[in-house]
Amino acid sequence: MKSQKTLFIPIEEQSSDIFNEAPNYDLLTYSDILFNSKGFYGCVAVGLNLHTFYYNDTIIADHLMKTYQYEPWVVSLIQSVQPVGFLLTTHFASRIIKRFNPQLIVILAQGFQALAAFLVGPSQFFGIPEKIYIMTIGLLLTGIASPYNLITPFSILSQTVESKKNKNYNSEQVQDIISGLFNSFYAIGGISGPIFGGYVFQLTNFRTTSDIQALILIFIGLTQLLIVYLPEKLLINGTKNNQEKIAEAKIENIQTEQGLQDVH
């Protein structure tokens, strides 16, 4: 019997072959998402949600003790209403996101939080009576809407990446980029909220601060509706109509050809 010879490949050649066989991924950067209108508003939604959740943290205790002469233990109970609202809906948010358009959910949630902010004041602009039960309802509604502005943007950021056609991104890199943006704007909202509340309260009062916060939410929601949601909806509807027309034209051509064949 002839002895079999074993072929040895140098380590350098092995590593180069493995490297050449590895898929070539497109580079994804933070700017690819931030400079996209949908991705930008997704990031803003995260920051604005935390901003809304925390803007009265630095001022509500002072307001309650001076306006209603409440003791600290009563103030703590009132402040806990907002997290209770968050707890009530946080387990259902992910289910609802799967059934509806995430962009529309965020817009509606921001409108809901704007309504809640008018109640938290209660609104001086609308002349709502300054009653503690109205404020409590506003805090509860703010918490209830919060999960939909916190969980949904993650889906929006993922859709932003998926919308980039003819791109082959590394899934791990995509998750890293999205998580990085999410965490960054989460922190930004946690910073801007208390600072905004403290300075605006110092310049005006608690009720006006809540009114301004409500107007900010309305502004962001409306611009998102006009810049992102409606154009995207019109584009999708236009594409569907074109596809339907093409399908109808093909059916007519087939029917015409069949008719000609029957004649012959």
C-alpha positions as a printed NumPy array, in Angstrom:
array([[  0.   ,   0.   ,   0.   ],
       [  1.156,   3.452,  -0.779],
       [  1.45 ,   5.828,   2.137],
       [ -0.966,   8.768,   2.06 ],
       [  0.56 ,  12.187,   2.205],
       [ -1.042,  14.861,   4.356],
       [ -1.182,  18.376,   2.988],
       [ -0.348,  21.038,   5.562],
       [ -1.482,  24.631,   4.993],
       [  0.535,  27.336,   6.768],
       [ -1.34 ,  29.188,   9.523],
       [ -0.943,  32.472,   7.661],
       [ -2.682,  31.056,   4.584],
       [ -5.444,  29.491,   6.689],
       [ -6.25 ,  32.797,   8.417],
       [ -6.211,  34.695,   5.132],
       [ -8.621,  32.184,   3.586],
       [-11.002,  32.492,   6.547],
       [-10.775,  36.276,   6.343],
       [-11.559,  36.249,   2.632],
       [-14.57 ,  33.984,   3.193],
       [-16.05 ,  36.296,   5.875],
       [-19.015,  38.363,   4.642],
       [-18.412,  41.987,   3.806],
       [-20.691,  44.157,   5.927],
       [-21.596,  47.77 ,   5.252],
       [-20.516,  50.227,   7.918],
       [-23.328,  51.62 ,  10.067],
       [-22.694,  54.819,  12.016],
       [-24.693,  56.927,  14.453],
       [-25.116,  59.616,  11.795],
       [-26.871,  57.14 ,   9.474],
       [-29.742,  57.051,  11.967],
       [-29.584,  60.584,  13.381],
       [-29.596,  62.237,   9.936],
       [-32.64 ,  60.214,   8.93 ],
       [-35.89 ,  62.   ,   9.836],
       [-37.515,  58.838,  11.162],
       [-34.468,  57.865,  13.199],
       [-34.032,  61.408,  14.497],
       [-37.593,  61.593,  15.809],
       [-37.201,  58.122,  17.285],
       [-34.26 ,  59.383,  19.33 ],
       [-36.117,  62.58 ,  20.246],
       [-39.06 ,  60.484,  21.469],
       [-36.816,  58.689,  23.974],
       [-35.288,  61.903,  25.306],
       [-38.589,  63.783,  25.383],
       [-40.287,  60.968,  27.269],
       [-37.688,  61.052,  30.052],
       [-37.745,  64.858,  29.968],
       [-41.532,  64.769,  30.501],
       [-41.306,  62.131,  33.215],
       [-38.749,  64.084,  35.253],
       [-39.364,  67.779,  34.513],
       [-41.383,  68.317,  37.713],
       [-39.103,  66.271,  39.978],
       [-37.223,  69.333,  41.203],
       [-40.26 ,  71.598,  41.643],
       [-43.355,  69.603,  42.578],
       [-42.42 ,  69.16 ,  46.249],
       [-41.832,  72.885,  46.725],
       [-45.082,  73.677,  44.895],
       [-47.191,  71.251,  46.947],
       [-45.772,  72.349,  50.287],
       [-46.222,  76.059,  49.558],
       [-49.588,  75.874,  47.78 ],
       [-51.332,  73.183,  49.819],
       [-49.147,  73.147,  52.968],
       [-48.619,  69.397,  52.551],
       [-46.186,  67.441,  54.694],
       [-43.306,  65.597,  52.951],
       [-44.981,  62.204,  53.393],
       [-48.071,  63.438,  51.508],
       [-45.866,  64.885,  48.765],
       [-44.129,  61.525,  48.364],
       [-47.471,  59.762,  47.897],
       [-48.544,  62.22 ,  45.201],
       [-45.225,  61.904,  43.37 ],
       [-45.515,  58.1  ,  43.407],
       [-48.698,  58.26 ,  41.308],
       [-46.73 ,  58.79 ,  38.079],
       [-44.593,  55.61 ,  38.417],
       [-47.759,  53.695,  39.322],
       [-49.25 ,  54.767,  35.973],
       [-46.092,  53.568,  34.224],
       [-46.362,  50.207,  35.965],
       [-49.983,  49.753,  34.875],
       [-49.244,  49.815,  31.124],
       [-45.6  ,  48.845,  30.712],
       [-46.462,  45.142,  30.277],
       [-48.952,  45.834,  27.459],
       [-46.923,  48.32 ,  25.405],
       [-44.88 ,  45.705,  23.512],
       [-48.05 ,  43.866,  22.434],
       [-49.713,  46.996,  21.082],
       [-46.571,  48.029,  19.187],
       [-46.76 ,  44.832,  17.107],
       [-50.33 ,  45.58 ,  15.997],
       [-50.054,  49.239,  14.997],
       [-47.664,  51.655,  13.305],
       [-44.936,  52.545,  15.874],
       [-44.665,  56.105,  14.556],
       [-48.382,  56.683,  15.05 ],
       [-48.225,  55.203,  18.555],
       [-45.493,  57.68 ,  19.538],
       [-47.416,  60.647,  18.105],
       [-50.596,  59.677,  19.956],
       [-48.662,  59.026,  23.173],
       [-47.061,  62.476,  22.969],
       [-50.491,  64.041,  22.494],
       [-51.743,  62.071,  25.488],
       [-48.799,  63.3  ,  27.576],
       [-49.505,  66.881,  26.47 ],
       [-53.06 ,  66.537,  27.773],
       [-51.663,  65.1  ,  31.004],
       [-49.226,  68.023,  31.368],
       [-52.121,  70.49 ,  31.095],
       [-53.782,  68.63 ,  33.977],
       [-50.616,  68.436,  36.094],
       [-50.414,  72.252,  36.269],
       [-53.366,  72.437,  36.272],
       [-53.199,  74.619,  33.165],
       [-53.121,  78.337,  33.799],
       [-53.507,  78.939,  30.062],
       [-56.886,  77.159,  29.954],
       [-57.905,  78.345,  33.409],
       [-58.358,  74.845,  34.836],
       [-59.184,  74.982,  38.573],
       [-56.176,  74.438,  40.809],
       [-57.342,  71.21 ,  42.444],
       [-55.068,  68.478,  43.752],
       [-57.193,  65.673,  42.269],
       [-56.76 ,  67.193,  38.785],
       [-52.985,  67.235,  39.247],
       [-53.055,  63.628,  40.451],
       [-54.999,  62.524,  37.371],
       [-52.445,  64.318,  35.181],
       [-49.539,  62.558,  36.876],
       [-51.279,  59.193,  36.474],
       [-51.926,  59.797,  32.759],
       [-48.305,  60.858,  32.232],
       [-47.145,  57.556,  33.677],
       [-49.689,  55.545,  31.675],
       [-48.488,  57.049,  28.356],
       [-44.787,  56.841,  29.185],
       [-44.115,  53.189,  28.151],
       [-45.44 ,  53.868,  24.656],
       [-42.911,  56.678,  24.232],
       [-40.084,  54.634,  25.708],
       [-40.412,  51.131,  24.233],
       [-41.792,  52.074,  20.804],
       [-38.816,  54.233,  19.686],
       [-36.566,  51.157,  19.813],
       [-38.735,  49.612,  17.073],
       [-38.61 ,  52.881,  15.122],
       [-34.809,  52.923,  15.222],
       [-34.718,  49.303,  14.031],
       [-37.082,  50.151,  11.158],
       [-34.833,  53.063,  10.197],
       [-31.938,  50.667,   9.659],
       [-34.112,  48.106,   7.856],
       [-35.383,  50.783,   5.46 ],
       [-31.888,  51.264,   4.024],
       [-32.115,  49.01 ,   0.984],
       [-29.116,  47.295,  -0.629],
       [-27.254,  47.476,   2.683],
       [-25.805,  44.483,   4.482],
       [-25.247,  45.438,   8.107],
       [-23.794,  43.299,  10.85 ],
       [-26.662,  42.516,  13.247],
       [-24.412,  42.903,  16.296],
       [-23.236,  46.312,  15.129],
       [-26.845,  47.357,  14.489],
       [-27.828,  46.434,  18.04 ],
       [-24.793,  48.264,  19.445],
       [-25.571,  51.446,  17.5  ],
       [-29.279,  51.423,  18.375],
       [-28.591,  50.667,  22.045],
       [-25.981,  53.431,  22.158],
       [-28.386,  56.013,  20.741],
       [-31.237,  54.835,  22.964],
       [-29.146,  55.031,  26.132],
       [-27.655,  58.397,  25.161],
       [-31.015,  60.085,  24.595],
       [-32.399,  58.373,  27.684],
       [-29.667,  60.1  ,  29.678],
       [-30.149,  63.414,  27.848],
       [-33.851,  63.425,  28.75 ],
       [-33.047,  62.594,  32.361],
       [-30.69 ,  65.584,  32.455],
       [-32.769,  68.135,  30.541],
       [-36.055,  67.438,  32.351],
       [-35.132,  68.535,  35.89 ],
       [-33.009,  71.441,  34.611],
       [-35.847,  72.682,  32.391],
       [-38.34 ,  72.362,  35.236],
       [-36.13 ,  74.144,  37.746],
       [-35.198,  77.128,  35.576],
       [-38.626,  77.692,  33.993],
       [-40.28 ,  77.373,  37.406],
       [-37.862,  79.985,  38.768],
       [-38.745,  82.375,  35.943],
       [-42.506,  81.717,  35.914],
       [-44.456,  79.294,  38.128],
       [-45.413,  75.628,  38.355],
       [-48.569,  75.921,  36.276],
       [-46.874,  77.822,  33.445],
       [-44.016,  75.312,  33.448],
       [-46.497,  72.485,  32.855],
       [-48.21 ,  74.49 ,  30.1  ],
       [-44.893,  75.022,  28.309],
       [-44.071,  71.329,  28.614],
       [-47.443,  70.469,  27.051],
       [-46.769,  72.844,  24.143],
       [-43.365,  71.23 ,  23.554],
       [-45.015,  67.805,  23.345],
       [-47.658,  69.099,  20.917],
       [-45.005,  70.741,  18.723],
       [-42.859,  67.6  ,  18.51 ],
       [-45.905,  65.418,  17.852],
       [-47.22 ,  67.661,  15.055],
       [-43.861,  68.04 ,  13.303],
       [-43.36 ,  64.279,  13.494],
       [-46.814,  63.774,  11.983],
       [-46.131,  66.184,   9.103],
       [-42.485,  65.33 ,   8.4  ],
       [-42.373,  61.578,   8.99 ],
       [-45.705,  59.786,   9.342],
       [-47.856,  61.386,   6.615],
       [-45.167,  61.36 ,   3.855],
       [-44.378,  57.726,   4.672],
       [-48.083,  56.841,   4.612],
       [-48.588,  58.584,   1.265],
       [-45.548,  56.821,  -0.184],
       [-46.817,  53.411,   0.923],
       [-50.302,  54.095,  -0.472],
       [-48.808,  55.326,  -3.748],
       [-46.686,  52.194,  -4.056],
       [-49.711,  49.976,  -3.395],
       [-51.764,  51.805,  -6.02 ],
       [-48.986,  51.426,  -8.593],
       [-48.678,  47.724,  -7.827],
       [-52.441,  47.28 ,  -8.18 ],
       [-52.43 ,  49.115, -11.531],
       [-49.554,  46.964, -12.787],
       [-51.368,  43.808, -11.674],
       [-54.589,  44.939, -13.399],
       [-52.672,  45.741, -16.591],
       [-51.104,  42.275, -16.596],
       [-54.512,  40.64 , -16.126],
       [-55.953,  42.683, -19.013],
       [-53.04 ,  41.686, -21.261],
       [-53.519,  38.022, -20.409],
       [-57.256,  38.247, -21.082],
       [-56.604,  40.028, -24.398],
       [-54.112,  37.37 , -25.487],
       [-56.536,  34.604, -24.555],
       [-59.293,  36.344, -26.528],
       [-57.073,  36.566, -29.621],
       [-56.178,  32.889, -29.321],
       [-59.875,  31.954, -29.115],
       [-60.603,  33.951, -32.294],
       [-57.864,  32.153, -34.226]])
